[in-house]
Amino acid sequence: MKFIRTRWRKIIIITALLVVLAAVGLIVWAGSEIASPTRRGLQDFHREFLDNPAAHGLVIDHFTASDGTPCLVCTPDSSGNLGARGTKVRQQLTARGLVLKPAGQIVGTLVLVHGRKGRKEDYLPIAERMCASGFRCVIPDMPAHGDHPATIATYGIREAGLPARVLDEAADYFHFGPQPAGLLGMSMGGSVSVHAADLPDAPWKALAVISSFDSFPKVIEGQAARYIGSTLGPVWAAGTDVVYHWKSGIHLADIQPAKHAASIRIPTLIAHGTTDHVSAIACGKCLYDSLPASTPKRWIEIPAADHDNVLITAYPIYADLAEWMLRNVR
């Protein structure tokens, strides 16, 4: 009996140690993924756009900013050629009573900021629609994503100046006027865009934010509770913050887009999916409510949309985005 008790004691101790090690490993992995997400390579649909931009009504140029940020600069095909997505969004806008410039003409420039684990090429389908609506699109890789040489993402704290910088440098390189300009960001890119819009002398005439958040710790705590429960979730989130701070020098609690939204005065559209399981719709609504009452703003709920499919439901979100920019970027 003594032998059996000793054996079971060892098994329990070893099991407990393995559980602790697994928990620590999970925390280290999570903090590391938030700081330096796994980078995605080019996908087949990216290559299809890059190999045949004319089929989408685009001219696509590559550009690298002075800080090493790789960018795509998408302009409407001057011949007026349109892809299927561009044709559809122009039809939707016309049905709403907007009088559009002839296809191929440019009325302004948009900087598009991708989300976490994204890359600039992901936004080529968005650029197809926005270019068809009359905009030039500048799409940068964010730090720690795509082909960007930087290795740490800070969700707007250090990236806030990047959108205006790539706009100015692309305008200088390709010889176009940088104004008027608008800013559009999704998820992490929404946080970056809110930070960017709050900078002194920010050049943006309008802002659009999709599936983002008011407070990054709320997103992390929500994800932790979803996966391991409300009891252990706060412990996991706190450990994740320790790892993220070790890698970035920034605490998750420092990432608070709502504080920056409170100073934004430009017209701002915020859209969110009603079934978002990554950043709950309450996070988007709190971000919207943080905007000053005097700021021209619009809140959109996209029915039955989760975080990853928010742009590909039956809801005409692209027409909403294009209309917002056309009415305000001038």
ABEGO torsion letter per residue (X at the ends): XAAAAAAAAAAAAAAAAAAAAAAAAAAAAAAAAAABBBBBBBBAAAAAAAABAAAAGBBBBBBBBAAGBBBBBBBBBAAGBBBAAAAAAAAAAAAAGBBBBBBGBBAEBBBBBBBBGBBAAAAAAAAAAAAAAGBBBBBBBBBGBEABABABBAGGAAAAAAAAAAAAAAAAAAGBBAOBBBBBBBEAAAAAAAAAAABBGBABABBBBBGBBABAAAAAAAAAAAAAEAAAAAAAAAAAAAAAAAAAGBBAAABBAAAAAAABABBBBBBBBAABAABBAAAAAAAAAABBAABBBBBBBBBGBBAAAAAABABBAAAAAAAAAAAABX
